[in-house]
Every structure is written in C-alpha cells, then in structure tokens.
Amino acid sequence: MKKTPLLAITCILLGTILYAQPNAASAQATAQPPAQRTILAYGGALQKGFIKQVAILTGKPHPKICFLPTASADNPNSSLNFYGLCRDLPIEPWTLSIWVNSNPSQQTFEQYLMSMDAIIIGGGNTLNMIALWKGQGIDTVLRKAYDKGIILAGGSAGSLCWFTGGYSDSRPQNLSIINGLAFLPYSHCPHYHSELGRKPLYTAAILDGKLGPGYACDDRAAILFRNEHVVKTIALDNTSHCYYLSVKEGKISEEQLPTEVVE
C-alpha cells in the first residue's frame, strides 16, 4: 500500500472544511422560523368585519379564504351569505362542502384546505360538525393547517370547536356540555350576552369544576389567539366585549378584556 504524502492529506482536509462551511451557512440562511398558530374566535354569526380581520391576519394582498358550512349541514344559504359578504373584499372566497360523492377529478379535503391562506367555520350544530369532521379526517387536516400557520377562525359553533369544550344547543331540550378539538386549552362560551341561558350555565360550570377557566365572547366581539395565548380582543361596536372567567377564592371571577373597535 502506498503512503499518501502529508501535503496531500492536508489539502484534502482543508478542501473538506472550506466546502462544508458555505453549506452550513446556507442551511442557516434558508431555515424558516416556526409558523405562528393563529385563531380568531368570535361570539356570533359571520360578519364582514370579521372576514376583513381574517384577511389582514394572512398578511397577503388577495388571500384565499375558505368557508366551511358543516355545522349547518352544508346549507347552501350559508355559503351564499359568505360569498355575499366577500363581494367587495380583496379576497378569493371558497367554500368546502363535505356532503359529496366520490369523483376521481376531485381534490381530497386535505389538498383543498391546505392550499388556503385562511379557514372560517360557520355556525350551527357543533356536535354534529365535529363528529362529521372526525369521520372524514378533517379534524386532523385542520390541526395540520393550524400548525402550518393557516389562519383559523369562526363564530358560534365555529368558535366553540377550537376550545376544550363548552355549552352547546346541539342536543334536544337543554344546552349541554360538549367537547371541542382543544386546539386552545380553555373552555369557551359564545353568545355570552345575546342568549340569556348561556352565561349562568357557563359560570356555574366553571365554579363547579365541570369546565375549566375560559373565554366568553359577545356576538360582535372576537379574541385573537396566537400560539394559544391571547394577543388582543376586537369588536365591531362599542357595546360588545370578551371576558376571561376563572375561580378565585371560591367565587367566579369575570374579567372584561380591553377591546379594540374595528370596522
């Protein structure tokens, strides 16, 4: 076996080091910061002002925003209302119906939703919506979208679904507690002041430990969460607010959050 001269070995090592250094620098330069997980939860029906805020959150001049009317059993009127609200906004509106028959030309639910900049969930029957999502695997897709940084939003059923749980009118007769997807580790109450039965039930459930501490929203108010923490609360008028409820010294504590009024 021939011996490799010392000079040749030195050159080889030096070349390896010089080659590796720019690659490491390039890897650092191309590394992307982790995506910001964002949810805008509002208390009531879909409003143009909330769609505008969702569009702003995307940071894009003409974002693709998809509306899911699952909770209303894909009622076409819900989709028509969404398109009507979007008519003069600088966005590209889409809707996703899950009451479909298979067709080879269709995209999967995952392909469709993961191509969006934001996803808004409509109101209706929360319990049925989540059951259908789980049957179709949409709950998993929404989690992927959330982790990717796609903006998630919704009101009523569309806000309750993101939390650990809260009271819903999804069953006959009385409001009952249902479990949400738990993207946000708090309980939730939409329609806090507009539907008179909700506030006393929600506060009693937190006081009794049936529900953990959480956030309540009036119909025209919303909370912006980023990485599961509150960033700010907004409202479409001066009389709507959001609240944080917890138990302090054996009593219910209701904290009204500072609100920014937006158009």
C-alpha positions in Angstrom: 0.0 0.0 0.0 1.4 3.4 -0.9 1.6 6.1 1.7 -0.3 9.3 1.0 2.0 12.3 1.3 1.3 14.6 4.3 0.8 17.6 1.9 -1.9 15.8 0.0 -3.8 14.8 3.2 -3.6 18.5 4.4 -5.1 19.7 1.1 -7.9 17.2 1.3 -8.8 18.2 4.8 -8.6 21.9 4.0 -10.9 21.4 1.0 -13.4 19.5 3.1 -13.6 22.3 5.6 -13.9 25.0 3.0 -16.6 23.1 1.2 -18.6 22.4 4.4 -18.6 26.0 5.7 -20.7 27.6 3.0 -23.2 24.7 3.2 -23.7 25.3 6.9 -24.2 29.0 6.3 -26.6 28.3 3.5 -28.6 25.9 5.7 -28.9 28.6 8.4 -29.9 31.2 5.9 -32.7 29.1 4.5 -34.0 27.9 7.8 -37.6 29.2 8.3 -38.9 30.4 11.7 -41.7 28.2 13.1 -45.2 29.0 11.9 -47.4 31.2 14.1 -50.5 29.3 15.1 -53.4 31.7 14.9 -57.1 31.5 15.7 -59.7 34.4 15.6 -62.7 33.3 17.7 -65.9 35.5 17.6 -69.1 35.0 19.5 -71.9 35.1 17.0 -72.8 35.0 13.3 -70.3 35.7 10.5 -69.8 39.4 9.8 -68.0 41.2 7.0 -65.8 42.9 9.7 -64.5 39.6 10.9 -63.7 38.4 7.4 -61.7 41.6 6.9 -59.8 40.9 10.0 -59.0 37.3 8.9 -57.8 38.7 5.6 -55.5 41.1 7.3 -54.1 38.3 9.5 -52.9 36.4 6.4 -50.6 39.2 5.5 -51.4 38.7 1.8 -52.9 41.2 -0.6 -55.5 38.8 -2.1 -55.8 35.7 0.2 -57.6 32.5 -0.4 -60.2 32.1 2.3 -62.3 29.0 2.7 -65.7 28.9 4.5 -66.9 25.5 6.0 -70.7 25.4 6.5 -70.5 21.9 8.0 -72.4 22.9 11.2 -75.4 23.9 9.1 -75.3 20.6 7.2 -73.7 22.4 4.2 -76.8 24.7 3.9 -76.3 26.5 0.5 -77.7 29.7 2.1 -74.8 29.8 4.5 -72.4 29.6 1.6 -74.3 32.2 -0.4 -74.2 34.5 2.6 -70.4 34.1 2.8 -70.0 34.9 -0.9 -72.2 38.0 -0.5 -70.2 39.3 2.5 -67.0 38.8 0.5 -68.3 40.5 -2.7 -66.3 43.8 -2.4 -63.4 42.5 -0.2 -59.9 41.9 -1.7 -60.0 38.2 -1.2 -60.6 35.0 -3.1 -63.5 33.2 -1.4 -64.0 29.5 -1.4 -66.4 27.0 0.3 -66.0 23.4 1.2 -68.9 21.0 1.3 -68.3 17.6 2.8 -71.7 16.2 1.6 -70.1 14.8 -1.6 -69.9 11.7 -3.7 -66.5 10.4 -4.8 -65.1 11.5 -8.1 -61.6 10.9 -9.4 -61.3 14.5 -10.5 -61.9 15.9 -7.0 -59.2 17.1 -4.7 -59.0 15.5 -1.3 -60.2 17.5 1.7 -56.6 17.8 2.8 -55.4 19.1 -0.6 -58.2 21.6 -0.7 -57.8 23.0 2.8 -54.0 23.0 2.9 -54.0 25.2 -0.2 -55.9 28.0 1.7 -54.5 31.1 3.5 -57.4 31.1 6.0 -60.3 28.9 7.0 -63.5 30.2 8.6 -66.0 27.9 10.3 -69.8 28.7 10.2 -72.4 28.3 13.0 -74.9 25.5 13.6 -74.8 22.2 15.3 -71.3 21.9 16.9 -71.6 18.3 18.0 -72.7 17.0 14.6 -70.0 19.1 12.9 -67.2 17.7 14.9 -68.5 14.1 14.5 -68.6 14.5 10.7 -65.1 16.1 10.7 -63.7 13.2 12.7 -65.4 10.7 10.4 -63.9 12.4 7.3 -60.5 13.1 8.9 -61.0 16.9 8.6 -60.2 17.4 12.3 -56.7 16.1 11.6 -56.4 18.3 8.5 -57.4 21.4 10.5 -54.7 20.6 13.0 -52.1 20.4 10.2 -53.4 23.7 8.8 -53.1 25.3 12.3 -49.6 24.0 12.7 -48.7 25.2 9.2 -49.8 28.8 10.1 -53.0 28.9 8.1 -55.4 31.3 9.8 -58.3 29.6 11.5 -61.5 31.5 12.5 -65.2 31.1 13.3 -68.1 32.1 15.5 -70.7 30.2 17.5 -70.1 26.6 16.6 -67.2 27.9 14.6 -65.6 29.3 17.7 -66.6 26.7 20.3 -64.9 23.9 18.2 -61.4 25.3 18.8 -61.6 25.1 22.6 -61.7 22.2 25.1 -65.4 22.5 25.4 -68.5 24.5 26.5 -72.2 24.6 26.4 -74.0 24.0 23.0 -77.5 23.7 21.8 -76.5 20.6 19.7 -78.9 18.3 21.6 -82.7 18.4 22.1 -84.3 20.4 25.0 -81.4 21.9 27.0 -78.0 23.3 26.5 -75.3 20.6 27.2 -71.6 20.5 27.6 -69.7 19.1 24.5 -66.0 18.6 23.8 -64.2 20.6 21.2 -61.0 20.0 19.3 -58.9 21.5 22.1 -56.5 23.5 19.8 -57.0 26.1 22.6 -56.6 24.8 26.1 -59.5 26.7 27.6 -63.3 26.4 27.8 -65.5 28.8 25.8 -68.9 30.5 25.7 -70.1 32.1 22.5 -73.3 34.3 22.5 -72.4 35.4 26.1 -75.0 38.1 26.5 -77.3 37.6 23.5 -78.6 34.2 24.6 -79.7 34.6 28.2 -79.3 31.0 29.3 -75.7 30.7 28.4 -73.9 33.0 30.9 -75.4 31.4 34.1 -74.8 27.9 32.9 -71.2 28.7 31.9 -70.3 30.5 35.1 -71.8 27.7 37.2 -69.9 25.0 35.3 -66.6 26.8 35.8 -67.4 27.3 39.5 -68.3 23.6 39.9 -65.3 22.4 38.0 -67.3 20.9 35.1 -65.4 23.2 32.8 -62.0 24.8 33.2 -61.3 28.5 33.1 -62.0 30.0 29.7 -63.1 32.8 27.5 -66.6 34.2 26.6 -67.5 36.4 23.6 -70.4 38.6 22.8 -71.8 38.1 19.3 -69.9 41.0 17.7 -66.6 40.6 19.6 -63.6 38.4 19.0 -60.4 37.1 20.6 -57.2 36.7 18.6 -55.1 33.8 19.9 -51.5 33.3 18.7 -49.7 30.1 19.8 -52.5 29.5 22.3 -52.1 32.9 24.0 -54.4 35.9 23.8 -52.9 38.7 21.6 -55.9 41.1 21.7 -59.7 41.3 21.6 -61.6 43.2 19.0 -65.3 44.2 18.5 -67.4 45.6 15.7 -69.1 48.1 18.1 -68.6 49.8 21.5 -71.0 47.6 23.4 -69.6 44.2 22.6 -66.8 42.6 24.7 -64.9 39.5 25.5 -64.2 38.1 29.0 -62.0 35.7 30.9 -63.7 33.6 33.6 -62.0 31.7 36.4 -62.4 30.8 40.0 -60.8 32.9 42.7 -61.2 32.3 46.4 -64.1 30.0 45.8 -66.0 32.6 43.7 -66.4 33.1 39.9 -64.2 35.9 38.5 -65.3 37.6 35.3 -62.6 39.9 33.8 -63.7 42.1 30.9 -60.8 42.3 28.4 -59.6 45.5 26.8 -61.3 45.8 23.4 -60.2 47.5 20.2 -63.1 48.5 18.0 -62.6 47.8 14.3 -64.7 48.2 11.2 
